[in-house]
Amino acid sequence: MRLSDPSNLLASPVIPVLVIERVADAAPLARALLAGGLRTVEVTLRTAAALDAVRAIIAEVPGIVVGVGTVTKVSEIGRALDAGAQFLVSPGTPRELAEAFADAPVPAMPGCATTSEAMALAALGFSVLKFFPAEVSGGIRWLNALVEPLPDIRFCPTGGVNADNAEVYLALANVVAVGGSWVAPAEAIAAGDFARITALAQTAARLTRRAD
């Protein structure tokens, strides 16, 4: 299912990109982010705990939309769906993965880093793409350059986006949200400092975007 209507998944200007090492941290982390006003999270497949963390969040934190990110193989889609993923995200998207995303029963936000990749994904019907890694792939200048030639494609830049530059990205006409890990720092999760995470989420949730 292509992400043609981003209104649900991209309701907040920032999508926290979460690396969860311990399942026990999953629900408290999600509650902290939701309390701060961020209603959508991406749990990355970078740890052994990731899918169980997704299950825990879905079971214990109603009201939050949980996606699975760092999907790099077609075989990972089924595992993510079995865990309850409500959307899928990839860092990059070879043709086989893009076609599997298009057939998935939940929305997907495939990743791209070049103009040709963005055009290829748009041709498959995807209108909202993850731009990754944003900063090292041209960042704001790259996105600005695509506004006129590719006016119908919207992006969620991730990778190098942080508290210092998020608002600049969100001011672009073709950016609907940004993704980042700064709202859930690894050291805060490890220390159980969920109050700090809520405070960071509150600041992120107050950011405005031109696409609104």
MOWOTA-V962903 format. One record per backbone hydrogen bond with DSSP energy under -0.5 kcal/mol. NH is the residue of the N-H (numbers start at 1). CO is the residue of the C=O. E is the energy in kcal/mol with one decimal. If there is no record, write none. Layout:
nh = <NH NH>
co = <CO CO>
e = <E E>
This chain:
nh = <3 4 6 8 10 11 15 16 16 17 18 18 20 21 25 26 26 27 28 29 30 31 32 33 34 35 36 37 38 39 41 42 43 43 44 44 45 46 47 50 53 54 55 56 57 58 59 60 61 64 65 66 67 67 68 69 69 71 72 76 77 77 78 79 80 81 82 83 84 84 85 86 88 89 90 97 98 99 100 101 102 103 104 104 107 108 109 112 118 119 120 121 122 123 124 124 125 126 127 127 129 130 131 131 132 132 134 134 135 137 137 138 139 141 142 143 144 145 146 146 147 147 149 150 151 153 154 155 156 157 158 159 165 166 169 170 171 172 175 176 176 177 178 179 180 184 185 189 190 191 192 192 193 194 197 198 199 200 201 202 203 204 205 206 207 210 211 211 212>
co = <108 2 4 5 6 8 178 14 40 180 16 42 18 19 22 22 23 23 24 25 26 27 28 29 30 31 32 34 33 37 65 16 41 67 18 42 69 44 44 47 49 50 51 52 53 54 55 56 57 61 39 64 41 65 87 43 67 89 70 73 73 74 74 75 76 77 78 79 80 81 80 66 107 68 109 94 94 95 96 97 98 99 100 101 86 1 88 130 114 115 116 117 118 119 120 121 122 121 3 125 154 110 129 156 112 130 131 158 159 133 134 135 134 138 138 139 140 141 142 143 143 144 145 146 148 150 127 174 129 177 131 179 162 162 165 166 167 169 172 155 174 155 13 157 15 181 182 185 186 187 188 189 188 192 193 194 195 196 197 198 199 200 201 202 204 170 170 175 209>
e = <-0.8 -1.8 -0.5 -0.6 -2.9 -1.2 -3.0 -0.6 -0.8 -2.3 -0.7 -3.4 -0.6 -0.6 -1.7 -0.5 -1.6 -0.6 -0.5 -2.2 -2.5 -2.7 -2.1 -2.2 -2.6 -2.6 -1.2 -1.4 -2.4 -0.6 -2.7 -2.6 -0.5 -2.8 -2.7 -0.6 -1.9 -1.5 -0.6 -1.1 -2.4 -2.0 -2.1 -2.2 -2.4 -2.5 -2.2 -2.1 -2.7 -1.1 -3.3 -0.5 -2.7 -0.5 -2.3 -2.4 -0.5 -2.2 -0.7 -1.2 -0.5 -1.4 -0.7 -0.9 -2.3 -2.6 -2.4 -1.4 -0.6 -1.0 -2.4 -3.2 -1.8 -2.1 -1.3 -0.6 -2.4 -2.6 -1.7 -2.5 -2.2 -1.2 -0.7 -1.0 -0.6 -0.9 -2.9 -2.6 -2.1 -2.5 -2.3 -2.2 -2.3 -2.1 -0.8 -0.6 -1.6 -2.0 -0.6 -0.5 -2.7 -2.4 -0.5 -1.1 -2.3 -0.7 -0.6 -2.6 -2.5 -1.0 -0.8 -0.9 -2.6 -0.9 -1.5 -2.1 -2.6 -1.8 -0.9 -0.9 -0.6 -0.9 -0.6 -2.2 -0.6 -1.3 -2.9 -2.7 -2.5 -0.6 -2.7 -0.5 -0.6 -2.2 -1.9 -2.6 -0.9 -2.0 -1.3 -2.1 -0.5 -1.0 -2.3 -2.4 -1.8 -1.7 -0.6 -2.2 -2.6 -1.6 -0.6 -1.2 -2.6 -1.8 -1.2 -2.3 -2.1 -2.3 -2.5 -2.4 -1.8 -2.2 -2.8 -1.0 -1.5 -2.8 -0.5 -0.6 -1.2>
